[in-house]
């Protein structure tokens, strides 16, 4: 996990970029940290959304938010 705080690892975990040891440590942290669990739920769709933008399957109107 990051040297400063496991709370910074939520996005990295959601994107699947943590190594095995860090992912396991973060999963243990999730068992005890409701804020990180909530943030992970909010970001769990991020990888799919990024893939859709990368593949061009999202229109420009869907990418912009008011």
N, C-alpha and C positions, 0 to 999 in steps of 0.2 A: 504494500500500500504506500501511498505517498508519505514522504518523511514528515510532512507538516500535520496532516490530519486525514483520517480515512474518509471524512466527509467530502473531500475533493475527488474521490475515486468513483462517485456515482456515475458520472457520464462515461468515464473510461470503462467501467464495468458494463454499462448498458451497450456500449459500442463493441465490447468484446476485445478490448486491447490490453487488458491486464494479463500478465503471465499467470501460469497456473497457481503459483504460491500466493501471489497477490489477490487473485480471484477467490481463492479459498479463505484467505484472511478477511477479505471484504465480506464474504458470505457469513462468516462468524460474526462480524460487526453488525450485519443486517439483523441478526437474531436479537440484538439488544438495542438497536437504534431506530425508533419509529420515524424520526425525520428523514433518515436516509431511505427507509422503506417507502415512504410517501413520495420522496423525490424520484426514486427508481420507477415507481408506478407511473409518474408523470412523464418520464423520459423513455419508457420502454418501447414506444413507437418510433423513436428518433431514427434508429438504423434503417427501418423501412422507408421512412420519409426521405432520408438522405439518398437512399438508393433510387427512389422514384424521381427525385430532382436530377440525379446524376444520369439516369436513363432517359431523361427528357419526357417522362410520362406525366409530368405535372405541368399544367398550363401556367402561364404567367399570372393569371388572375387568381389561381389557387395558391401561388407562392406569396403574394402580397397580402398583408393584413391591414385592416383599417387603422 
